[in-house]
Amino acid sequence: MSVKKDTRNQKNLRVGVDLGSKNFRIIASVLTDMSPNPQIITGAVGEAEGIRQGRILDMPACIAALNRLVKKTEIELGEKIQNVNVAITGDFIKTKTIHTKMTVAKASNEVTELDFENAKLEATSQILPNSPFHILNTTLSEVKLDGKKIRGSALHQVGGIIEMKFILHLIPKKILEEYVQLFDELELNVSELVFSSVANYIPLTKRSERVAGVGILNIGHDTTTFTYFENELPVVMKSWSIGGANITNDIALMLSTKIEDAEEIKKNFKNLNIKKVQQIINARVEDICDLITAELQDVAPMGKIAGGIILTGGGSKIEDIELTIKKCLGMQVQNGNKILMTLTKNLLKDSSWAVAYGLCYFDSKERTPVQEVWEKVKKYFNKFLSVVSP
């Protein structure tokens, strides 16, 4: 993919790298004065090698596969890539919800940025230095003032006690070291390292939808992620080890066919007139819907979402899957492919690109918490190598 763009008045180059289990994707873009959305310059996709569910199992193979895409992108750009924003996924990422409660800092009881900073510090401090995990992302999920849930911004409102709920995504230190080694070998600086669902929703949802309530369901190759927004805050952020590959494997087993053939059947079973496949797909989709229903029971009115669900990822290509999910959940379902096509004026026609493109919205100019953790781990890792290497 290569797109000629007028880059005059460009502010900075933004590169998103999505490390999926089936494919690696890179998008290079610029932010101009002409649009609030990153303008795509080029993109590249290639088969993921040496990685499975976010775990790097073969470092040389992973380095080689990603390096091919980076070099291809650099040739299209005509310059070397230095900084990247990266998204990962996997069942090793743990989600921890932390509640904080404290007195409003200002004497006038007006809520300020300081209250949010204090609450975030309180939340992150609960992950002790000797923990086997690093904090990957910290996301504000709910705000209450004097016991009442705040809709809209709490800034400048007046109250005595402020409560906040944060969702922390935690990554094992050992796995983070693997990613440090990967990008160190590629000579790339990582400005942001995020859970894929943190980037996925950005190009697919509008602020009004996130305020009213909307769910983003990403059915990937090995993993499914689900995020539910209400009042513009993520109330639910979950990941499950079930994806399109499970459906493909089920079809291959039930029909006694090759994996490659089962993948094609999954996408076009009606055209092939194989009725049994619908039942196989429904069984797995119902499993996913049951997981979503369980998450929504206590946080969404009657377990329903006002804005429905946006379906994205490779699983969105399965024939009639939108109708199946709509029937299971009793909610409106939109296909993210159409949303992304409209946003990018047909440059991106597959919502599997949503994560890589969403990463391009992150501003890498200022130093981020991820960079601080990354540099700390990198320093430790390089010191370790100097000891064990001859």
N, C-alpha and C positions, 0 to 999 in steps of 0.2 A: 504494500500500500504506500503510495507516495502522492502527496498533494502539494501543488505549488501555491504558496500563500504570500501575500504582501506583508512582510514583517517590519515595515517601517513603524516607528513608535513602539516597537516591542519592548516589553518590560524585562522579561527573562525567559530563558528556555526552561521548560518543565518536562521531565521525563518520568513516566510511570512504568513500573515493571511488575507484572502480575505473575507470580510463580504458582501456577496451577498444577494439579496432579497429572493432567493430560497434556496441556499445552503451556508454554511460556509465551507471554505477550508483552510487547513494548510499544508504547506510544510516546512520540516526541511532539511537543506542542509549544506554542508561545501564547502569552497573554498580551493582547493589544488593547488600544484605547477604543477600538471599534465594537468590542463585544465583552460581556461579563464571562463568557465561556472560553476556555482555552481553544485556540485555533490549531487544529491538527496539521502538522507538517508531514509526518510519516509514521508508519507503524510496521511492526513485524511480528509474525507468529511462527512458532516452531514446536515440534514435539518435545515434551518434557522428558528429560533423561536423567537418571540417577536420583530421582526424587519420588517419593510416594507419600501422599497425605501430609505433605509439608516436611517430612523427614528426609534429609539428604542421606541416601544409602550408598551412593557411589560418587564421591566428590569429584574425581577427574572427569567423569561423564557429565556431571551437572555443570561444571565449569565450562567444558567444551560446548555444550548445547547452548548455554546462555551467552557465551562469548560470540558464537556465530550470529546471534540475533543483534547483539550490541554492535558488532562490526558492520553488519548490514545496515543498521540504523544510522551509524556514523557516516557511512558512505553516502546515504541519501541526504543527510544533513550537511555534509561537507565540513564537519568539525567533530572534535572529540567530545564525547559525553563525560562530564566530570561528576555531576550530582544526580542522584535518582531517588525517587520515592518508591518504596517496595511494599507489596501486599502479599501476605502469606495466609495459609489456612491449614487446619489440621486438628485432630482430636486431642493433641497434646496441649493446646491452648486452653487454659482454665479460666473460667469466669467467676469472679467473686463480687458479690454485692455488699457494699459497706454503707451503713447509715451514720451520719454525724449530727450532733445536736449541740448548739452553743448559743451564747448570748450575742446579739448584734453588737459589733465592735464600737460603732460610733455612739457618742453620748446622746445624740439626738434620736437614736434608734432608727436612723435611716440606713437602709441596706446599701452597701457599697461593694466595689470589687474586692476590697480587703476581706470581706466576709466569705466570698467564694474562694479566695486564695487560702484563707485559714482552714476552711472546710476541706479543700482538696489536700492540703498538707496533712491534716488530721487523718484523712482516708488513706493516703499513700503510706503514712508512717506505720500503719498497721501491718504492712508487709515488712517483716524484720530483715535486717541485713544478712542474717544467716539463713534466710529462706532459700530453698532450691530454685526459686523463681525470680525473674525480673519482671517489672511492670512494663507491659508492652503499650497499652493505651489506658487512659483514665477518662471516662465519659460521665458527665452529669446526667442523671436520670430523673430526678424529682426534687422539687423544692417546696417546703412548707414554712409558713410564717405564722407563729402563734397557733400551730396545730391545723391551719387551713392550707390546703393545697393551692399553690399559686399557678394560675394560668396566664401565660404571657411572661414578661420579664419581671423579676423580683427587684431589680435595681431601683433604688430611690423610693421603694415602698417603706412603710414605717411599721416596726414591730419589735417585740422584745426577744423572742426565741426563734432562731432560724434552724431548720432541719434540712439536710440534703442527703440524697441517695446517689451513690456513685457506682458505676459498673467498671470493674477493673479486669482487663484481660492480662493474664499472666503467662509468660513463656518460660519453660525450663532453661536455666542458665546454660546447660550443656548444649541445647539446640541453638540458642542464640550464638554460642561460640562457633557453631557450624556455619551459620549465616555470615558471621564476621569473616571467617576464613574464605568463604565463597567470594564475597565482594572485595576482599583484600587482594585475592588472586587476580580479580578482574580490574583492579585499580580504580574502583568506583567508590565515591563517597555516598553513604546512605543518609539522606536528610530525614526521611520518615520511614519507619517500619511499622505497618499497621495490620490488624486483622482485616481480612478481605471485606467483611461486611461494613467496616468503617468507611471504605472508599466506594463500595458498590452503590449505595443509595444516592450519592451526590448527583450524578447526572440523570437519575431515573425518577426523582421525586421533586415536586414543587413545595415551597414553604407552606402554602395553604393546605396541602395534603398532609404534611407532617404535623401541622397544628390540629387538624380535624381528626387525624388518625389514619395511618396507612401501614401496610406490612410489605416487606420486601423479602421474597423467597427466592434464594439462589440455589438451584439444584445443579451442583457441579458433578465432576466425574466420580470422585470418591466421597465427597462431603456435601452436605446441605446446610446452609446457614439461613437463619430467619431473624429479621429485625422488625420490631413493631414500634412505630413512632406515635406519640400523642403529645399535644402541646409543644411540638417541635423537639421533644426530647426522646431519646431511645429508651423505651420502657423494658423491652425484651431484646436481648442479643444472644442468640444461641447457635450452636454448631453441633451437628450430628454426623456420625460416621455411616452415612447412607447416601448414595448418589446414583447417577445414571448408570455407572458400571454395574451396580447391583441388579438393576433392571435388565441390562444386557446379559449378564450371567444367568439370570433366571430364564430368559428366553432361550439362550443357548442350551441350557439343561433340559428344559421342557420340550424343545423341538429337536434336540439332539443335532444341533448344527454348530458351525464354527462361530467364534466370537465376532469375527468380521461380518459374517452374514447376519448374525443376531443384531448387530448395531444398525444395519441397514433396515432390517425388518422392524425394529423398534420405531424408526422414524416414518416408515411408510407401510405399516401393516394393513391399513384399509385398502390401499391401492393393490396390495398383494393378496388381498382377500383371505387373510389368516385371522379368523375370528378369535381363536384361542388366546392370541397375544393381548387383546384388550383386558382379559381377565388377569393375566400375569402382571401387566402394567398397573392395573387398578389395585392389586394387592399391595404393591410397594408404595404407590401414591397414597393409599389409605393409611399406611404406616406413618408416612410423613405428616399427613393431616392430623392423625391422632396426637402426634408430638406437638404440633402447633396448637391444637385445641387445649391440651393440658397446660401450655404456657399462657394461654389467653384467659383461662377461666377466672383467675383472680385479679386481672389487670384491665380487661376490656369489658365494656358494658354488654352483658349477656353473652360474653365470649365472642362477640362480633366486632369487626372493624369498619368504621364508617366509610373510609375511602377504599375499602377492599384490599386486595393483594396484587402486587406487581411481581410477575414471574420473570426470572432471569436465569442466566447460566445455560450450559449445554442442554440441560433437561428441558428447557423451554421449546426445544425443537421436536420433542416427542409429539407425535400426531395426537391431536384432541386432548392434550394434557390439561389445557385451561378448563375445558368443560368438566373433566374428571375432578379437578380440584374445586371448582365452583360447586359441583354437586356434593362433594364430601364436606365442605366447610359452610356451604350456604351463603357465600359471599361473592361479590364481584371480583373477577380476576382479569387483569390486563397483561398482555405480553410485552415485556420490556424491549423486545426487538423493535417494535413500532415506535416506542418512545425515543429510543436512541437514534433511530433513523431520522426522525423529525428534528431532533436537537442538533445533529451533526450534518443535516442536509444530505442525507444518504451516503455519507462517507463511511459510517459504521452501520452495518445492517444486522449485526449479530450482537445480542446483549451480553455475550461472553466477553466482549470488549469493555463492558461497563466499569469493571474494577480498574483496569489499566488507565482508562480515560478519567475516572473519578480521582485517581492519584494526581492527575495533572492540575487539579484545583488546589492542591496543597502548596502553600507559599514556602519555599525553601530558603528565603533570604535571611530570616532570623534563625538564631540557634534554637534548636528544639530539645526537649527532654530526651528524646530518642538518641540524638547525637551525643549527649552527655553519657548515657548508659553505653552506647555503642563504643565510644572512645575508651571508656573505662574497661570494657570487656576486651577490646582490641589490644590495649596496653598489656593487660594480664595475659592474653593469649600469646602475644609476641614474646613476652618475657618467658613464658612456659616453653615456647619453641626454642629459645636461645639456650635453655637448660638441657632439653632432651635431644637437640640436634648436635651432631659433631661439628 
